[in-house]
Amino acid sequence: MASSPPDTQEFLRWAATLGVSDAPLGVSHDKLQSCLGYSLFVSDFQDAGGRGLVAARDLQKGELILRIPKSALMSRESLMKDNGELAKALERHPNLSSIQVLVVYLLTEVEKGKDSLWYPYLLQLPRNYYTLASFTDFQAQALQVEDAVKVAQRVIVGVHQEWEESQVLMHAVGLKRRFTNFKSWLWAFATVSSRTLHVPWDDAGCLCPVGDLFNYAAPGINMEVVEDTVAEKEVRGSMCFQDFFYQGKHCSSTFVPVHCEKEYILKRNLSLNQDRIKEVSDSSGCNGLNKRLTDGGFEAEVGAYCLYARERYMQGEQVLLCYGQYTNLELLEHYGFILNDNPNDKIYIDLDDDMSTVKQWERNHLYLQWDGKPSFSLLAALRYHTAPPNLRKAIGHLAFSGLQISVENDTIVNKWLLERCENLITKLPTTIEEDELLQEIINRCLDADGNQFLLELLQDVEMGKRDDNCILLDTFPKWSRLCSKRRNIVTSEIRTFYKLHWLQTHKGMDLSHKSEASPALDRWKLAIQWRLRYKTILHRCILHCNDQLEHLCTAADSGKQDQANPTKRCGKLRSRR
């Protein structure tokens, strides 16, 4: 296993001095070495979330694997103790949200540089985020689906409003201009929104050194982040932390809508599902507690944030935590990544107007699951509303119980759902194959030698090349399978990226430096990956409906034969029994 870089080792030693430890109570680390090593190691997972934590030994489900004392948590409480100037300013500006306060607190600590208590931790934070708030209008439109585009646009507008509202506090504490500009706000806002853990005393949560290194696992299943998806890329290099702001590097952020109520603020709330309660021995839990939720939370009894193995891990496996149940759009909005097969992903399906008027159905229950199958409520609603109106009262209980009303009814339901999915997928500008091709093109641009390819590609697109002399034809076999019309659609999106995003946002950018070119491509790629997963669910539903219709057709034919031959029908019944 590769050792951690020097700055990480320094950070882990610093965390150990604050009492952070991956050892059980009663077992202490050498604070001159590291806070890890007994249960966990830091490692890099290029295709599964980036930097994360790996099991240093075999871990049992429900076993305590990391604890972070309250004094090591960066929150409003530590602000009131350590930053007197900001604490006084807050008294004059009580209307700002807890998140805005924590963002400003983070920026004041960044400005202090090496004089900040949190400096070793601040050095470890990502320099770029890939959440929706960092998207340009082109990248938001690249999501293609109307509802998703609206979410992205709302996020982009909202984060500006949060920043403008916080100007008065930033000026009150005397932050320098480089720390009050929008790019710096985006970076700090993204850090707070995507990395905080839930604590009972602050709605914004807390920044948790070491504890925020765990990568995500969807509830009930371990999922790898989509291959090559950027979760949190770190631009380290030789420059110091403050130089990141001085040199005007691009920052990005996530956004929590300002109109959301407190309980809807998304942060790394660890999953608290009761079905994952695990009996643990007194020696493996904090303060001898007998029952433990297998992800964790702040425990007042020991004054520490305690994190537990959510399942059994073998030595060398990546240890994951669940932040909660999120669709891919929510993961992209708040964390900047998506999952290839997210068991919590869904596509909401609107009922026809005549269906909605008969009985009200909550839209958040009417959706396609990640595997393309309709949710229980969607199937029940469709079965109910496709039944003859004069029979609904008599047979409605069957639909509401999840039971088939009749073969004919289910046939109508599956045909309706099939048609709806086909309409949704055909209205989108690109196909699944074209999205896969665009992903391959962007991946090629992101390769080690991808900048030269990118330059040649942009030149070809600008000159209108699509056929014999096009670099796409020489590089990608899929390109040759596209007709001229479909090629135009793909090159049109590339051209739009070049003209509306690249030229306006990156004037004078030196493409010989990959670190400057990749963030824009990464975010475009994430948008394509999201819409590809959306179309994949619709495609799965189409396959599911066709399969159901085939079975229903067989059942209908069998029923007709049984009616024509009662003896044969009785024989079938006897054979079933």
C-alpha positions as CSV (number, residue, x, y, z in Angstrom):
1,M,0.0,0.0,0.0
2,A,1.4,3.4,-0.9
3,S,2.3,5.6,2.0
4,S,0.5,8.9,2.5
5,P,2.2,12.1,1.2
6,P,4.2,14.1,3.7
7,D,1.5,16.8,4.1
8,T,-1.1,14.1,5.0
9,Q,1.3,12.6,7.6
10,E,1.7,16.0,9.1
11,F,-2.0,16.5,9.2
12,L,-2.6,13.1,10.9
13,R,0.0,13.9,13.5
14,W,-1.7,17.2,14.1
15,A,-5.1,15.5,14.4
16,A,-3.6,13.1,17.0
17,T,-2.6,16.0,19.2
18,L,-6.2,17.0,19.2
19,G,-7.3,13.5,20.4
20,V,-8.5,12.1,17.1
21,S,-8.0,8.3,17.2
22,D,-9.0,5.1,15.4
23,A,-8.3,3.0,18.4
24,P,-10.8,1.8,21.0
25,L,-11.2,3.6,24.3
26,G,-8.3,2.9,26.5
27,V,-5.9,2.3,23.6
28,S,-3.9,5.5,22.8
29,H,-1.8,6.4,19.8
30,D,1.7,7.8,19.8
31,K,0.8,11.4,19.2
32,L,4.1,12.0,17.5
33,Q,3.2,9.5,14.7
34,S,-0.4,9.5,13.6
35,C,-4.1,9.4,14.7
36,L,-4.5,6.4,12.3
37,G,-3.0,3.0,12.0
38,Y,-4.9,0.8,14.4
39,S,-8.1,0.5,12.3
40,L,-7.7,2.7,9.3
41,F,-5.2,4.1,6.7
42,V,-5.5,6.9,4.2
43,S,-5.3,5.6,0.6
44,D,-6.2,6.8,-2.9
45,F,-9.0,5.2,-4.9
46,Q,-8.8,6.6,-8.4
47,D,-12.0,4.9,-9.6
48,A,-14.0,4.9,-6.4
49,G,-14.2,8.3,-4.9
50,G,-10.6,9.5,-4.8
51,R,-8.8,9.8,-1.4
52,G,-10.5,7.7,1.3
53,L,-9.9,5.4,4.2
54,V,-9.0,1.7,4.1
55,A,-9.2,-1.0,6.7
56,A,-5.9,-1.5,8.5
57,R,-7.2,-4.8,9.9
58,D,-10.4,-6.9,9.6
59,L,-13.3,-4.8,10.9
60,Q,-16.5,-6.1,12.3
61,K,-19.9,-4.5,11.6
62,G,-20.8,-2.0,14.3
63,E,-17.2,-1.7,15.6
64,L,-15.9,1.7,16.6
65,I,-13.3,2.8,14.0
66,L,-12.8,6.5,14.6
67,R,-13.6,9.1,17.2
68,I,-13.1,12.8,17.0
69,P,-13.4,14.8,20.2
70,K,-15.6,17.9,20.3
71,S,-12.6,20.2,20.6
72,A,-11.4,19.0,17.2
73,L,-14.7,19.8,15.4
74,M,-14.8,23.1,13.5
75,S,-18.2,24.6,14.2
76,R,-20.0,27.6,15.5
77,E,-19.1,26.6,19.0
78,S,-15.4,26.6,18.2
79,L,-15.9,29.9,16.5
80,M,-17.3,31.5,19.6
81,K,-14.3,30.3,21.6
82,D,-11.5,31.0,19.1
83,N,-12.6,33.9,17.0
84,G,-13.6,36.7,19.3
85,E,-13.8,39.3,16.5
86,L,-16.2,37.3,14.4
87,A,-18.2,36.4,17.5
88,K,-18.7,40.0,18.3
89,A,-19.7,40.8,14.7
90,L,-22.3,38.1,14.7
91,E,-24.1,39.9,17.5
92,R,-24.7,42.7,15.1
93,H,-25.8,40.4,12.2
94,P,-28.1,37.8,13.8
95,N,-30.2,37.1,10.6
96,L,-27.6,35.2,8.7
97,S,-28.1,31.4,8.5
98,S,-25.8,29.0,10.4
99,I,-24.3,27.9,7.1
100,Q,-23.4,31.4,6.1
101,V,-21.8,31.9,9.5
102,L,-19.7,28.8,9.2
103,V,-18.7,29.7,5.7
104,V,-17.4,33.1,6.9
105,Y,-15.7,31.4,9.8
106,L,-13.9,29.1,7.4
107,L,-12.7,32.1,5.2
108,T,-11.4,34.0,8.3
109,E,-9.3,30.9,9.2
110,V,-8.0,30.6,5.7
111,E,-6.9,34.3,5.8
112,K,-4.9,33.6,8.9
113,G,-2.8,31.1,7.1
114,K,-0.2,29.4,9.3
115,D,-1.5,31.3,12.3
116,S,-4.8,29.4,12.2
117,L,-5.3,26.5,14.6
118,W,-6.9,24.7,11.7
119,Y,-4.1,25.3,9.2
120,P,-3.0,21.6,8.8
121,Y,-6.7,20.7,8.2
122,L,-7.2,23.5,5.7
123,L,-4.3,22.3,3.7
124,Q,-6.1,19.0,3.2
125,L,-9.3,20.4,1.7
126,P,-9.9,20.0,-2.0
127,R,-9.1,23.0,-4.2
128,N,-12.0,22.3,-6.7
129,Y,-15.5,21.1,-6.2
130,Y,-17.8,19.8,-9.0
131,T,-21.3,20.5,-7.5
132,L,-24.1,22.1,-9.4
133,A,-23.3,25.6,-8.0
134,S,-20.0,25.5,-10.0
135,F,-21.8,24.8,-13.3
136,T,-21.9,27.3,-16.1
137,D,-25.2,27.8,-17.9
138,F,-24.0,25.5,-20.7
139,Q,-23.2,22.7,-18.2
140,A,-26.6,23.2,-16.6
141,Q,-28.3,22.9,-20.0
142,A,-26.2,19.8,-20.7
143,L,-28.3,18.0,-18.1
144,Q,-31.1,18.2,-20.8
145,V,-34.0,17.1,-18.6
146,E,-36.1,20.2,-17.8
147,D,-36.5,19.5,-14.1
148,A,-32.8,19.0,-13.6
149,V,-31.9,22.1,-15.6
150,K,-34.3,24.1,-13.4
151,V,-32.7,22.7,-10.2
152,A,-29.2,23.7,-11.5
153,Q,-30.4,27.2,-12.4
154,R,-32.0,27.7,-9.0
155,V,-28.8,26.6,-7.3
156,I,-26.6,28.9,-9.4
157,V,-28.9,31.9,-8.6
158,G,-29.3,31.0,-5.0
159,V,-25.6,30.7,-4.2
160,H,-25.1,34.3,-5.4
161,Q,-27.8,35.4,-3.1
162,E,-26.2,33.7,-0.1
163,W,-22.9,35.4,-1.0
164,E,-24.5,38.9,-1.3
165,E,-26.3,38.5,2.0
166,S,-23.0,37.6,3.7
167,Q,-21.0,40.6,2.4
168,V,-21.9,42.7,5.4
169,L,-20.5,40.2,7.9
170,M,-17.3,39.6,5.8
171,H,-16.7,43.3,5.7
172,A,-17.4,43.7,9.4
173,V,-14.6,41.3,10.3
174,G,-12.2,43.0,7.9
175,L,-11.7,40.1,5.4
176,K,-9.5,41.1,2.5
177,R,-11.0,41.4,-0.9
178,R,-9.5,38.2,-2.2
179,F,-11.4,36.3,0.5
180,T,-14.7,38.1,0.0
181,N,-14.9,37.6,-3.8
182,F,-17.4,35.2,-5.2
183,K,-14.9,32.5,-6.2
184,S,-13.6,32.3,-2.6
185,W,-17.2,32.1,-1.3
186,L,-18.0,29.3,-3.7
187,W,-15.0,27.3,-2.5
188,A,-15.8,27.8,1.2
189,F,-19.6,27.3,0.7
190,A,-18.9,24.0,-1.1
191,T,-16.6,22.9,1.7
192,V,-19.3,23.5,4.3
193,S,-22.1,22.0,2.3
194,S,-20.3,18.9,1.1
195,R,-18.1,18.0,4.1
196,T,-20.0,18.8,7.3
197,L,-21.3,16.2,9.7
198,H,-24.5,16.6,11.6
199,V,-24.3,17.8,15.2
200,P,-27.2,18.6,17.5
201,W,-26.1,22.1,18.5
202,D,-25.7,23.6,15.0
203,D,-27.9,23.4,12.0
204,A,-24.9,23.9,9.7
205,G,-23.2,20.9,11.2
206,C,-19.4,20.7,11.8
207,L,-16.3,20.3,9.8
208,C,-14.7,17.1,11.1
209,P,-11.0,16.6,10.5
210,V,-10.2,13.0,9.4
211,G,-13.9,12.0,9.7
212,D,-14.6,13.7,6.4
213,L,-12.2,11.4,4.5
214,F,-14.8,8.6,4.3
215,N,-16.2,8.1,0.8
216,Y,-19.9,7.4,0.2
217,A,-21.9,4.2,0.1
218,A,-25.6,4.2,-0.8
219,P,-27.9,2.8,1.9
220,G,-28.1,-0.9,1.8
221,I,-25.5,-1.5,-0.9
222,N,-21.8,-0.6,-1.5
223,M,-21.6,1.4,-4.7
224,E,-18.5,2.6,-6.5
225,V,-18.5,6.1,-7.9
226,V,-19.0,6.1,-11.7
227,E,-15.7,5.3,-13.4
228,D,-13.6,8.4,-13.8
229,T,-16.2,10.6,-12.2
230,V,-14.6,13.4,-10.4
231,A,-15.7,13.5,-6.7
232,E,-13.2,15.9,-5.2
233,K,-10.0,16.5,-7.2
234,E,-7.2,18.2,-5.2
235,V,-4.9,20.6,-6.8
236,R,-1.9,20.7,-4.4
237,G,1.4,21.5,-6.1
238,S,4.0,23.6,-4.4
239,M,1.9,26.7,-3.7
240,C,0.8,27.5,-0.2
241,F,-2.8,27.4,0.8
242,Q,-3.3,31.1,0.7
243,D,-1.7,31.3,-2.7
244,F,-4.7,29.5,-4.0
245,F,-6.7,32.7,-3.4
246,Y,-3.9,35.1,-4.3
247,Q,-3.4,33.5,-7.8
248,G,-7.2,33.7,-8.6
249,K,-7.7,29.9,-9.1
250,H,-11.2,28.8,-9.9
251,C,-13.3,27.7,-7.0
252,S,-16.6,25.9,-7.0
253,S,-19.3,25.1,-4.6
254,T,-22.5,23.4,-3.7
255,F,-25.7,25.2,-2.7
256,V,-28.4,24.7,-0.1
257,P,-31.5,26.7,-1.3
258,V,-32.1,29.8,0.9
259,H,-35.8,29.1,1.1
260,C,-35.3,25.5,2.5
261,E,-36.3,24.9,6.0
262,K,-33.7,23.8,8.5
263,E,-34.6,20.1,8.4
264,Y,-34.0,20.0,4.6
265,I,-30.5,21.4,4.7
266,L,-28.4,18.6,3.2
267,K,-25.1,17.8,4.8
268,R,-23.3,14.6,5.6
269,N,-26.0,13.3,7.9
270,L,-25.0,9.8,8.7
271,S,-27.7,7.2,8.1
272,L,-29.7,6.2,11.2
273,N,-31.8,3.4,9.8
274,Q,-33.0,1.1,12.6
275,D,-32.4,-2.0,10.6
276,R,-28.7,-1.4,10.9
277,I,-28.6,-1.4,14.7
278,K,-25.8,-3.8,15.7
279,E,-25.0,-5.5,19.0
280,V,-21.4,-4.6,19.9
281,S,-19.3,-5.6,22.9
282,D,-18.5,-3.1,25.6
283,S,-14.9,-2.9,24.5
284,S,-15.7,-1.9,20.9
285,G,-18.2,0.9,21.6
286,C,-17.9,4.3,23.2
287,N,-18.7,4.3,26.9
288,G,-19.8,0.7,26.9
289,L,-23.0,1.3,25.0
290,N,-24.7,-2.0,24.0
291,K,-26.5,-1.0,20.8
292,R,-25.0,1.1,18.1
293,L,-26.1,2.6,14.9
294,T,-23.6,1.4,12.4
295,D,-22.5,4.7,10.9
296,G,-22.2,7.1,13.8
297,G,-22.9,10.5,15.2
298,F,-21.9,12.8,18.0
299,E,-22.1,11.1,21.5
300,A,-22.4,13.5,24.4
301,E,-21.5,10.7,26.9
302,V,-17.9,10.7,25.7
303,G,-17.8,14.2,24.1
304,A,-16.8,12.9,20.7
305,Y,-18.0,12.2,17.2
306,C,-17.9,8.4,17.0
307,L,-17.9,6.5,13.7
308,Y,-18.6,2.8,13.2
309,A,-18.1,0.2,10.5
310,R,-21.4,0.0,8.6
311,E,-20.6,-3.6,7.6
312,R,-17.8,-6.1,7.9
313,Y,-14.6,-5.0,6.1
314,M,-11.5,-7.2,5.3
315,Q,-8.1,-5.7,5.7
316,G,-7.2,-3.6,2.7
317,E,-10.9,-2.8,1.7
318,Q,-12.1,0.8,1.4
319,V,-14.2,1.7,4.4
320,L,-17.4,3.6,3.4
321,L,-20.0,5.6,5.2
322,C,-23.6,6.4,4.2
323,Y,-24.4,10.2,4.2
324,G,-28.1,9.5,3.6
325,Q,-30.5,8.5,0.8
326,Y,-29.9,10.7,-2.3
327,T,-30.8,10.5,-5.9
328,N,-28.0,11.1,-8.4
329,L,-29.2,14.7,-9.0
330,E,-29.0,15.3,-5.2
331,L,-25.5,13.8,-5.0
332,L,-24.4,16.0,-7.9
333,E,-26.0,19.1,-6.3
334,H,-24.5,18.6,-2.9
335,Y,-21.4,16.4,-3.3
336,G,-20.3,16.7,-6.9
337,F,-20.5,13.0,-8.0
338,I,-23.0,10.4,-9.1
339,L,-23.2,6.6,-8.8
340,N,-23.4,4.3,-11.8
341,D,-26.2,2.3,-10.4
342,N,-27.7,4.3,-7.5
343,P,-30.4,2.2,-5.7
344,N,-32.0,5.5,-4.5
345,D,-32.1,7.1,-8.0
346,K,-35.6,7.7,-9.5
347,I,-37.5,9.4,-12.3
348,Y,-40.7,11.0,-11.3
349,I,-43.6,10.3,-13.7
350,D,-46.5,12.7,-14.0
351,L,-50.0,11.2,-14.4
352,D,-52.3,12.4,-17.1
353,D,-54.6,15.3,-16.1
354,D,-57.7,13.1,-16.1
355,M,-55.9,10.7,-13.7
356,S,-54.9,13.3,-11.3
357,T,-58.4,14.8,-10.9
358,V,-60.0,11.5,-9.7
359,K,-57.7,11.0,-6.8
360,Q,-54.7,13.0,-5.6
361,W,-51.4,11.2,-5.6
362,E,-48.2,12.7,-4.1
363,R,-45.7,13.2,-6.9
364,N,-42.8,12.1,-4.8
365,H,-44.3,8.6,-4.6
366,L,-44.9,8.3,-8.3
367,Y,-41.5,7.3,-9.9
368,L,-39.5,4.8,-11.8
369,Q,-36.9,3.0,-9.6
370,W,-33.3,2.8,-10.6
371,D,-33.9,-0.6,-12.2
372,G,-36.7,0.8,-14.4
373,K,-39.6,-0.7,-12.5
374,P,-42.5,1.5,-11.4
375,S,-42.7,2.3,-7.7
376,F,-45.5,0.6,-5.7
377,S,-47.5,3.9,-5.7
378,L,-47.1,4.5,-9.4
379,L,-48.2,1.0,-10.3
380,A,-51.2,1.2,-7.9
381,A,-52.2,4.6,-9.3
382,L,-52.0,3.5,-12.9
383,R,-53.9,0.3,-12.2
384,Y,-56.6,2.3,-10.4
385,H,-57.0,5.0,-13.0
386,T,-57.0,2.7,-16.0
387,A,-59.8,0.6,-14.6
388,P,-63.4,1.5,-15.8
389,P,-64.7,4.4,-13.7
390,N,-67.8,2.5,-12.7
391,L,-65.7,-0.4,-11.3
392,R,-63.0,1.6,-9.4
393,K,-64.9,1.6,-6.1
394,A,-65.4,-2.1,-6.2
395,I,-61.9,-3.2,-7.3
396,G,-59.8,-0.2,-6.1
397,H,-58.7,-2.2,-3.0
398,L,-56.9,-4.6,-5.3
399,A,-54.7,-1.8,-6.8
400,F,-54.0,-0.3,-3.4
401,S,-52.9,-3.7,-2.1
402,G,-50.5,-4.1,-4.9
403,L,-52.5,-6.8,-6.6
404,Q,-53.3,-7.2,-10.3
405,I,-56.9,-6.2,-11.2
406,S,-56.9,-8.1,-14.5
407,V,-54.7,-9.1,-17.4
408,E,-56.4,-6.5,-19.5
409,N,-55.8,-3.8,-16.9
410,D,-52.1,-4.5,-16.6
411,T,-51.8,-4.6,-20.4
412,I,-53.2,-1.0,-20.5
413,V,-50.9,0.1,-17.7
414,N,-47.7,-1.3,-19.3
415,K,-48.6,0.2,-22.7
416,W,-49.2,3.6,-21.0
417,L,-45.9,3.5,-19.2
418,L,-44.1,2.2,-22.3
419,E,-45.4,5.1,-24.3
420,R,-44.6,7.7,-21.6
421,C,-41.0,6.5,-21.4
422,E,-40.6,6.5,-25.1
423,N,-41.9,10.0,-25.4
424,L,-39.6,11.2,-22.6
425,I,-36.5,9.6,-24.1
426,T,-37.2,10.7,-27.7
427,K,-37.7,14.4,-26.7
428,L,-34.1,14.6,-25.4
429,P,-31.5,15.9,-27.9
430,T,-29.0,13.0,-27.7
431,T,-29.3,9.3,-27.5
432,I,-27.6,6.9,-25.1
433,E,-25.0,5.9,-27.7
434,E,-24.2,9.6,-28.4
435,D,-23.8,10.3,-24.7
436,E,-21.5,7.4,-24.4
437,L,-19.5,8.7,-27.3
438,L,-19.3,12.2,-25.7
439,Q,-18.0,10.6,-22.5
440,E,-15.3,8.8,-24.4
441,I,-14.3,12.1,-26.2
442,I,-14.1,13.9,-22.9
443,N,-12.1,11.1,-21.3
444,R,-9.7,11.3,-24.1
445,C,-9.3,15.0,-23.6
446,L,-8.6,14.3,-19.9
447,D,-5.9,11.8,-20.6
448,A,-2.3,12.7,-19.8
449,D,-1.7,13.8,-23.4
450,G,-5.3,14.9,-23.9
451,N,-4.6,18.6,-24.4
452,Q,-3.2,18.1,-27.8
453,F,-6.2,16.0,-28.8
454,L,-8.5,18.7,-27.4
455,L,-6.8,21.4,-29.4
456,E,-7.1,19.3,-32.6
457,L,-10.8,18.5,-31.8
458,L,-11.7,22.1,-31.3
459,Q,-10.0,23.1,-34.5
460,D,-11.9,20.3,-36.4
461,V,-15.2,21.5,-34.9
462,E,-14.5,25.1,-35.6
463,M,-13.7,24.2,-39.3
464,G,-16.9,22.1,-39.5
465,K,-15.0,18.8,-40.1
466,R,-17.2,15.7,-39.5
467,D,-16.2,13.1,-42.0
468,D,-13.0,11.9,-43.7
469,N,-10.4,14.1,-42.1
470,C,-12.1,14.4,-38.7
471,I,-10.1,13.4,-35.6
472,L,-13.2,11.8,-34.2
473,L,-13.4,9.3,-37.1
474,D,-9.8,8.3,-36.6
475,T,-10.2,7.9,-32.8
476,F,-13.7,6.6,-32.0
477,P,-15.3,3.6,-33.8
478,K,-18.7,4.8,-32.7
479,W,-18.4,7.9,-34.8
480,S,-18.5,5.9,-38.0
481,R,-21.9,4.4,-36.9
482,L,-23.6,7.8,-36.7
483,C,-25.5,9.2,-39.6
484,S,-24.7,12.8,-40.7
485,K,-27.7,14.2,-38.7
486,R,-26.5,12.5,-35.4
487,R,-22.9,13.6,-36.0
488,N,-24.2,17.2,-36.4
489,I,-25.9,16.9,-33.0
490,V,-22.7,15.7,-31.2
491,T,-20.5,18.3,-32.9
492,S,-23.0,21.0,-32.1
493,E,-22.7,20.3,-28.4
494,I,-18.9,20.3,-28.6
495,R,-19.0,23.6,-30.6
496,T,-21.4,25.1,-28.0
497,F,-19.0,24.1,-25.2
498,Y,-16.2,25.8,-27.1
499,K,-18.0,29.0,-27.9
500,L,-20.3,29.6,-25.0
501,H,-18.1,28.2,-22.2
502,W,-14.5,27.9,-23.3
503,L,-14.0,31.2,-25.1
504,Q,-16.0,33.2,-22.5
505,T,-14.8,31.5,-19.3
506,H,-11.2,30.6,-20.2
507,K,-9.9,33.4,-22.4
508,G,-6.2,33.2,-22.5
509,M,-6.1,29.8,-20.8
510,D,-2.9,27.8,-21.4
511,L,-4.1,24.4,-22.6
512,S,-0.6,23.0,-22.1
513,H,-1.4,22.9,-18.4
514,K,-3.9,20.1,-17.9
515,S,-4.9,21.3,-14.4
516,E,-6.3,24.4,-16.0
517,A,-8.3,22.7,-18.7
518,S,-9.8,19.7,-16.8
519,P,-12.3,21.3,-14.4
520,A,-14.6,22.6,-17.2
521,L,-14.4,19.3,-19.0
522,D,-15.0,17.4,-15.7
523,R,-18.2,19.3,-15.0
524,W,-19.5,18.8,-18.6
525,K,-18.8,15.1,-18.2
526,L,-20.7,14.9,-15.0
527,A,-23.7,16.5,-16.7
528,I,-23.5,13.9,-19.5
529,Q,-23.1,11.1,-17.0
530,W,-26.2,12.3,-15.1
531,R,-28.4,12.4,-18.2
532,L,-27.0,9.1,-19.4
533,R,-28.1,7.5,-16.1
534,Y,-31.5,9.1,-16.5
535,K,-31.9,7.7,-20.0
536,T,-30.7,4.3,-18.8
537,I,-33.5,4.1,-16.3
538,L,-36.1,5.0,-19.0
539,H,-34.5,2.3,-21.3
540,R,-34.7,-0.2,-18.5
541,C,-38.4,0.7,-18.0
542,I,-39.1,0.2,-21.7
543,L,-37.5,-3.3,-21.6
544,H,-39.4,-4.1,-18.4
545,C,-42.8,-3.0,-20.0
546,N,-42.1,-5.0,-23.1
547,D,-41.2,-8.0,-21.0
548,Q,-44.4,-7.6,-19.0
549,L,-46.5,-7.2,-22.1
550,E,-45.1,-10.4,-23.5
551,H,-46.0,-12.3,-20.4
552,L,-49.5,-10.7,-20.3
553,C,-50.0,-11.6,-23.9
554,T,-49.1,-15.2,-23.1
555,A,-51.5,-15.2,-20.1
556,A,-54.3,-13.7,-22.2
557,D,-53.9,-16.4,-24.9
558,S,-53.8,-19.1,-22.2
559,G,-57.0,-17.7,-20.7
560,K,-58.8,-17.8,-24.0
561,Q,-57.7,-21.4,-24.5
562,D,-58.9,-22.3,-21.0
563,Q,-62.3,-20.8,-21.7
564,A,-62.5,-22.8,-24.9
565,N,-61.5,-26.0,-23.1
566,P,-62.8,-26.2,-19.5
567,T,-61.4,-29.6,-18.9
568,K,-57.9,-28.5,-19.8
569,R,-58.3,-25.5,-17.5
570,C,-59.3,-27.7,-14.6
571,G,-56.3,-29.9,-15.4
572,K,-54.0,-26.9,-15.2
573,L,-55.4,-25.9,-11.8
574,R,-54.9,-29.5,-10.5
575,S,-51.4,-29.5,-11.8
576,R,-50.6,-26.2,-10.0
577,R,-51.8,-27.6,-6.7
